[in-house]
Amino acid sequence: MNINHAVLEQQTFGRSKFAEKKPIHIAFGVDANFIRPMGVAMTSIIDNNSNQSLIFHVFANSIETVDVERLKILADAEEILIHLYLINQDVFKSLQTTWNYTVATYNRFIVAKLLYPTVERVIYMDADMVCKGGLGELVKMDFEGNIAMVVHDQGKFVASHMRTLDLKHDRYFNAGMLYIDLKAWNENQISEQAIELLQQRKFFLLDQDALNILLDGKAKFIDRRWNEICNMEKKSSRISEEAVLVHFASRNKPWHIWCIHPEKELFIRYSTASLWKDVPFFNQPRSYKEMKMMGAAMLHHGNYREAISWYWKYWKARKHEKNNG
């Protein structure tokens, strides 16, 4: 598996309005299904960092022509730089995927290899995030000899999950935001080691688990406001005032029609302000798994009749798929 030749095509849009300033580099790894939320994330970053020089790096397995045009318009209008890299989807075809984790999750392994040494540091972000504050403080932090800066993952599963991975430093991070020292990352061959590890064994959380093993004791843990998880499957989950980067990390996303969590308004606000404002939300569940999620969402919010209806649809669709599988 040669990740050095994973890029099929590269395009650059826009220009920086702050040529004299040191730029903040931000990278995303996506496929066509996540271009819209990525566009919303980019819109929120631009809105909250108007005094910064921003360079976005988009590593996409697939992208529609209309979205390429939107990225070009965004770059020109906001006077920022956007580098678009079209990735060979076959590069990671041997690695594990799930119904909600596609091979695009592995695009982060290409980032360090491709950007260094031109770029020294990069903020890698999942596309299901929204920025509501400035990134200037983050990029000024000292790595203190570590390879990356990360944030503790949140949830009851973390303690037991750490034991399954045999982590020596009793810490587990969410890989949705990684502030990476690219020189250290490459010198330690993190991308190569992660791919080798993923080929050797299966992990519950795929590349996130592999990175936690490889960066055990080599990552600086920073405040949760740099990757604050808002779980849209939990009615009680709320976004704090201090949060800078909000991560909608659960299976329910704010652009799903079955997501009725009140905190989705943050995503909707920036979606409405973005070039993707006319792209419709998912109107109906497309699989029996999504039907189950729709039923669960209705149940959590007390809509019992709707919950029963969707659980019945889920049961029928699941039975049909198994009988015809």
Beta strands, then each sheet from edge to edge (+ up, - down):
strand 1: 7-14
strand 2: 24-30
strand 3: 54-60
strand 4: 81-87
strand 5: 121-125
strand 6: 129-131
strand 7: 148-152
strand 8: 173-181
strand 9: 219-221
strand 10: 228-229
strand 11: 245-247
sheet 1: 1+ 4- 3- 2- 5- 8+ 7- 9-
sheet 2: 6+ 11- 10-
end
